Structure formats: C-alpha cells, structure tokens
Amino acid sequence: MATISCRISQARVTLLRAGSSIRSCRFSSSLTSVHDAEGVRNITMTAPKTRNALSLGMLHELQEHMIRLPAEIRCVVLSGQGPAFSSGHNLKELTSARGRQHHQLVFETCSRLMLDMQGLDVPIIAQVDGVAAAAGCQLAASCDIVLATPRSSFSTPGGSIGLFCSTPGIAVSRAVPRRVAAHLLLTGLPMSGEEALRAGLVSRLVEPEQLQRETAHTAAAIVRKSRAVIALGKRFFYQQLELPIEEAYRLGSKVMVDNIALCDGQEGIRSFIDKREPTWTHSDEKAHD
C-alpha cells in the first residue's frame, strides 16, 4: 500500500483504513487540525491564544490543507477553536523590524489563499461562532457559504490601529452592498451575526448549540451531489458575477450545454426520469460531444 505523508513539518497524521481505502485522515499541528470523513474535510484553526491569527505559518497550512484535496473530498468546512474564528493578521509579523519584503510576502500569501479558495473545485463552508476580524473577516467572506451564530461578530477595524483593512475590503465589498462595506471599513465598528445575515455576509444564522448540526446538514447536501457538476457550477457562478448580463447569459447557455454532455449530467436526468437515486462518476467524463 502506498505510503501517505504530510508535507507540513512537525505534524501528526493518523490514517484509519478499511481494506485498501482510506476512511478517515487526521492531521494536527500547533496551528491547525484536519479531519477527513464522509466526503468532508474539516479544517480547524487551533491557535486560540493568538485568536487564530493569520500568521504566515497559519496561511501556509491553510493553503496546504485546502489546495491538496483527495479526490473523495466533496466539501471543506473551516472553523476556529476558541472565542474567535480569526482575529486577522499577526501584527507581530508586521513591524518595521521584519522589513518590507516580509510584509509583502505575508499579504501576497494571504491574497493567493483567498483566490485559491474561490478557485477550489469544492465548496467551502465557514463555521463562525465568535469574532471574525480584519483578515479573519476576509477569510470568512472568501468562503462560499458562511454559517454563523448570533454571538458572532464581523469587523474590519484596521483603521483604528493605523492599518486600514484594504485587502479584507476586497472580499467584504464583494459580499455585501457598497454602503455596508464602507461603514464596516471606515468606522471599524463590528457587525453582529444578525446584521451580517441581513447584509448578506452570512448565509444562515443558528443558535450555537445548533451550529454543528446545521453545518453537517449543509455539507451533506453538497456531498450527495456530483463533484464534477458542483465544480462546474461554482466556477461559472463566480465567473458570471464579473460579466455584463448579456455575456453572462451567452456563456451560461454554453455551460448548461456542457453540463448536459457530462456523464453525470445524463445520469442525473435519467435517474430523475426513472425515479431512482443517481450513481455519480464524479468525473469530467462526457456522455456525448
């Protein structure tokens, strides 16, 4: 059996096997933990002492966990341990002593992570039960779905400490109306979970004791679908947002026809007609040209 290794140093990985197939994978370090099960990759930021600050090390681990996904993973759930989802960048890395080159590396790495998250084939669910501030708010806003509790808060308070949240504003302004984004960025005042729901930053708001159940319910709804079809749909969803409406419809029509040509597209249609559950290939294999 092939040896499976984690490329992140000083990590602890546990693989649980059934026959020749991997049923579950666990990884842990001082910054993150990962648990793969039932088609879902659960990533937890495990640095509550820093309020899950997005240090360069944290950014690298998140990128590794999200980008290098096994083929059986259909969905990613991202959460934070402790009272904060994430408080944003680690300010100790942004002092003059670190130098401009290091500062550039931090922000380029963070931006690359956010872009990679949008380009990921599978949906990412943010599970927020606490503070999401500055780049932590950016991280949540960069996820496809955000599930939160009423006690959660979302803010971009960088201006208060002399470091305006310019890059967090990129994700936030694409998730909420312009006036709401401007209020968040220019005042630094936090937005409650309820306010974030009304503004569109949060997909669904549930009580803390219901958050795990709601997350599992949402993830299961994604896992039941064809990976290839969801990948196609997610890719086009973000692509069409940047297009004029006529061009979006032209491209959308082509994407629908391409979707129909997939084996999984045809399997879905046949299973609906036959009144049975579909059997997905989860591949880009075509049924016809």
NORTA-V41063 format. One record per residue. RES is the residue in one letter. SS is DSSP state (H for helix, E for strand, L for the rest). D_FIRST is the distance of its C-alpha to the first C-alpha in Angstrom with 2 decimals. Layout:
RES&SS&D_FIRST  RES&SS&D_FIRST
//
This chain:
M&L&0.00  A&L&3.77  T&L&6.43  I&L&9.09  S&L&12.54  C&L&16.03  R&L&18.57  I&L&21.45  S&L&22.54  Q&L&23.43  A&L&21.30  R&E&19.72  V&E&16.58  T&E&15.37  L&E&12.50  L&E&13.26  R&E&10.87  A&E&12.25  G&L&10.28  S&L&7.38  S&E&9.71  I&E&10.87  R&E&14.39  S&E&15.78  C&E&15.55  R&E&18.29  F&E&19.67  S&E&23.00  S&L&25.40  S&L&29.17  L&L&29.66  T&E&27.17  S&E&24.70  V&E&22.23  H&E&21.06  D&E&19.27  A&E&20.13  E&L&21.52  G&L&21.27  V&E&23.19  R&E&22.49  N&E&24.98  I&E&26.05  T&E&28.65  M&E&30.80  T&L&31.21  A&L&34.14  P&H&37.13  K&H&39.25  T&H&39.47  R&L&39.57  N&L&36.21  A&L&37.86  L&E&36.16  S&L&35.95  L&H&34.31  G&H&31.30  M&H&31.18  L&H&31.52  H&H&28.66  E&H&26.30  L&H&27.50  Q&H&26.99  E&H&23.41  H&H&22.64  M&H&24.56  I&H&23.79  R&L&20.02  L&L&19.26  P&L&16.20  A&L&17.40  E&L&17.76  I&L&20.27  R&L&23.82  C&E&25.97  V&E&26.35  V&E&28.64  L&E&30.19  S&E&32.29  G&E&33.96  Q&L&34.27  G&L&37.89  P&L&41.14  A&E&40.11  F&E&37.65  S&E&38.31  S&L&41.52  G&L&40.79  H&E&40.55  N&L&40.76  L&H&44.37  K&H&43.92  E&H&41.97  L&H&44.93  T&L&47.71  S&H&49.64  A&H&48.14  R&H&44.74  G&L&46.39  R&H&46.41  Q&H&43.33  H&H&41.20  H&H&42.87  Q&H&42.09  L&H&38.41  V&H&38.29  F&H&39.90  E&H&38.07  T&H&34.70  C&H&35.95  S&H&37.30  R&H&34.09  L&H&32.18  M&H&34.79  L&H&34.68  D&H&30.89  M&H&31.12  Q&H&33.60  G&H&31.55  L&L&28.34  D&L&27.41  V&L&27.16  P&E&30.11  I&E&30.45  I&E&32.41  A&E&34.31  Q&E&35.03  V&E&38.20  D&L&40.01  G&L&42.07  V&E&43.16  A&E&41.84  A&E&44.00  A&L&44.34  A&H&40.92  G&H&39.51  C&H&41.72  Q&H&40.52  L&H&36.89  A&H&37.79  A&H&39.91  S&L&37.08  C&L&34.94  D&L&35.43  I&E&36.47  V&E&38.08  L&E&38.47  A&E&40.85  T&L&43.22  P&L&46.99  R&L&46.69  S&L&44.58  S&E&46.37  F&E&45.84  S&E&47.73  T&L&48.08  P&L&50.38  G&H&49.89  G&H&53.53  S&H&54.64  I&H&53.12  G&L&54.08  L&L&50.78  F&L&51.08  C&L&47.96  S&H&48.00  T&H&44.29  P&H&43.80  G&H&46.76  I&H&44.93  A&H&42.47  V&H&45.10  S&H&47.74  R&L&45.41  A&L&44.81  V&L&48.38  P&L&51.90  R&H&53.49  R&H&56.09  V&H&53.54  A&H&51.37  A&H&54.50  H&H&55.52  L&H&52.16  L&H&52.11  L&H&55.80  T&H&56.42  G&L&53.12  L&L&53.90  P&L&51.03  M&E&50.44  S&E&49.76  G&H&47.03  E&H&49.74  E&H&51.17  A&H&47.77  L&H&47.27  R&H&50.69  A&H&50.07  G&L&46.79  L&L&44.52  V&L&43.03  S&L&41.78  R&E&42.40  L&E&43.95  V&L&43.23  E&L&44.18  P&H&41.80  E&H&40.97  Q&H&39.99  L&H&37.84  Q&H&34.45  R&H&35.35  E&H&36.62  T&H&33.54  A&H&31.27  H&H&33.70  T&H&33.70  A&H&29.95  A&H&29.54  A&H&32.15  I&H&30.14  V&H&26.76  R&L&28.50  K&L&29.37  S&L&27.73  R&H&25.86  A&H&27.35  V&H&30.84  I&H&30.79  A&H&29.67  L&H&32.53  G&H&34.95  K&H&34.20  R&H&34.50  F&H&37.84  F&H&39.15  Y&H&39.18  Q&H&40.31  Q&H&43.31  L&H&44.55  E&L&45.61  L&L&47.39  P&L&50.96  I&H&51.08  E&H&52.08  E&H&49.25  A&H&46.81  Y&H&47.96  R&H&47.74  L&H&44.17  G&H&43.34  S&H&44.63  K&H&42.37  V&H&39.31  M&H&40.23  V&H&40.53  D&H&37.15  N&H&35.66  I&H&37.33  A&H&35.78  L&E&32.20  C&H&30.52  D&H&30.15  G&H&33.82  Q&H&34.88  E&H&32.66  G&H&34.30  I&H&37.74  R&H&37.17  S&H&35.79  F&H&38.83  I&H&41.20  D&H&39.55  K&L&39.54  R&L&35.87  E&L&32.81  P&L&31.02  T&L&27.53  W&L&26.24  T&L&23.96  H&L&23.90  S&L&24.13  D&L&27.04  E&L&27.38  K&E&31.09  A&L&33.01  H&L&35.92  D&L&37.38
//
